[in-house]
Amino acid sequence: MSSTTNVAVLSQDAPALSPLMSQGIISNGIIYCSGSLGIDPTTGKFVSGDVSHRTVQALRNLEQVILAGRSDLSKVVKVTIFISSMDYYAKVNEGCGKVFTHDLKPCRTCVRVASLPLDAEVEIELVASI
């Protein structure tokens, strides 16, 4: 039986999370990232604009985590998006289109939830290969 060593990934260029979780974990050549909100890591506040802007910021935060784990956006295989209203769906798609510009797009799930931390409209998590 082989043993797997999991390694935490931390980026100073992404918002700090609760001490109860890691920004990301590398396991067997895959980076699993915790959910990210559209928060500017320098101010600790949501970026201005609409949900499209906060979608882009959440993805840029996740990009910093996967870069710290020796990966990049072209290696993202799965994105899970949580939105507090289906009214945001088109704007979330707009934001995703600004970030995922590679020919091969990641698999994706978008789920409406009752509420998100800090009353955010969108939270995103992703999985990327190294």
C-alpha positions as CSV (number, residue, x, y, z in Angstrom):
1,M,0.0,0.0,0.0
2,S,1.5,3.4,-1.0
3,S,1.2,6.4,1.2
4,T,0.2,9.8,-0.2
5,T,1.8,13.0,1.2
6,N,-0.6,16.0,1.0
7,V,1.1,19.4,0.9
8,A,-0.6,22.7,1.8
9,V,-0.4,25.5,-0.8
10,L,-0.3,29.1,0.4
11,S,-0.2,32.3,-1.6
12,Q,0.4,35.7,0.0
13,D,-1.2,37.2,-3.2
14,A,-4.6,35.7,-2.4
15,P,-6.9,36.6,0.6
16,A,-6.0,34.8,3.8
17,L,-8.5,32.2,4.9
18,S,-9.7,31.0,8.2
19,P,-7.1,29.0,10.2
20,L,-9.5,26.1,9.9
21,M,-8.7,25.5,6.2
22,S,-5.9,25.7,3.6
23,Q,-6.1,27.8,0.5
24,G,-5.1,24.7,-1.4
25,I,-3.8,21.2,-1.0
26,I,-1.6,19.2,-3.5
27,S,-2.4,15.5,-3.5
28,N,-1.2,13.1,-6.2
29,G,-0.3,15.8,-8.7
30,I,-3.7,17.6,-8.3
31,I,-4.3,21.0,-6.5
32,Y,-7.6,21.2,-4.7
33,C,-8.5,24.8,-3.8
34,S,-10.9,26.1,-1.2
35,G,-13.7,28.4,-2.2
36,S,-12.8,32.0,-3.0
37,L,-14.9,35.1,-2.9
38,G,-14.4,38.3,-5.0
39,I,-12.2,39.9,-2.4
40,D,-9.3,42.1,-3.2
41,P,-6.3,40.6,-1.2
42,T,-4.8,44.0,-0.6
43,T,-7.9,45.7,0.9
44,G,-9.7,42.7,2.3
45,K,-12.9,44.1,0.7
46,F,-15.1,43.0,-2.2
47,V,-14.0,44.5,-5.5
48,S,-16.4,47.1,-6.8
49,G,-18.6,46.6,-9.8
50,D,-21.1,43.8,-10.5
51,V,-21.0,40.1,-9.9
52,S,-18.9,39.7,-13.1
53,H,-16.1,41.7,-11.5
54,R,-16.3,39.7,-8.3
55,T,-16.3,36.4,-10.4
56,V,-13.1,37.6,-12.1
57,Q,-11.5,38.5,-8.8
58,A,-12.4,35.2,-7.2
59,L,-10.8,33.4,-10.1
60,R,-7.7,35.6,-10.0
61,N,-7.4,34.8,-6.3
62,L,-7.6,31.1,-7.1
63,E,-5.1,31.6,-9.9
64,Q,-2.6,32.9,-7.3
65,V,-3.1,29.8,-5.2
66,I,-2.5,27.4,-8.2
67,L,0.5,29.4,-9.3
68,A,2.0,29.0,-5.8
69,G,1.4,25.2,-6.3
70,R,3.2,25.2,-9.7
71,S,0.2,25.1,-11.9
72,D,-1.8,27.6,-14.0
73,L,-5.2,28.3,-15.4
74,S,-4.6,26.2,-18.5
75,K,-4.4,23.1,-16.2
76,V,-7.8,23.7,-14.4
77,V,-9.9,20.7,-14.8
78,K,-13.0,21.4,-12.7
79,V,-14.6,24.6,-11.4
80,T,-17.5,24.6,-9.0
81,I,-19.4,27.9,-8.7
82,F,-21.9,28.7,-6.0
83,I,-24.3,31.7,-6.6
84,S,-26.9,33.2,-4.3
85,S,-29.3,33.9,-7.2
86,M,-29.8,32.5,-10.7
87,D,-30.2,36.1,-11.7
88,Y,-26.3,36.3,-11.5
89,Y,-25.8,33.3,-13.9
90,A,-25.1,35.4,-17.1
91,K,-22.8,37.8,-15.3
92,V,-20.9,34.9,-13.8
93,N,-20.5,33.4,-17.3
94,E,-19.2,36.8,-18.5
95,G,-16.6,36.8,-15.7
96,C,-15.5,33.2,-16.4
97,G,-15.1,34.1,-20.1
98,K,-12.6,36.8,-19.2
99,V,-10.4,34.4,-17.2
100,F,-10.7,31.1,-19.0
101,T,-9.4,32.1,-22.5
102,H,-7.7,28.8,-23.4
103,D,-9.3,26.6,-26.1
104,L,-9.9,23.7,-23.6
105,K,-12.3,25.0,-21.0
106,P,-12.6,23.3,-17.6
107,C,-15.5,21.2,-16.6
108,R,-17.9,23.3,-14.5
109,T,-20.9,23.1,-12.2
110,C,-22.9,26.1,-11.0
111,V,-25.2,25.7,-8.0
112,R,-27.7,28.2,-6.5
113,V,-27.4,28.3,-2.7
114,A,-29.4,30.0,0.0
115,S,-26.5,32.2,1.1
116,L,-22.7,32.6,1.0
117,P,-20.1,33.8,3.5
118,L,-20.1,37.6,3.9
119,D,-23.3,37.8,1.9
120,A,-21.3,37.3,-1.3
121,E,-23.1,36.7,-4.6
122,V,-20.6,34.2,-5.8
123,E,-18.0,31.7,-4.4
124,I,-15.8,29.6,-6.6
125,E,-13.6,26.5,-6.0
126,L,-11.5,24.7,-8.4
127,V,-9.3,21.7,-9.1
128,A,-6.1,21.8,-11.3
129,S,-3.4,19.4,-12.3
130,I,0.2,20.2,-11.9
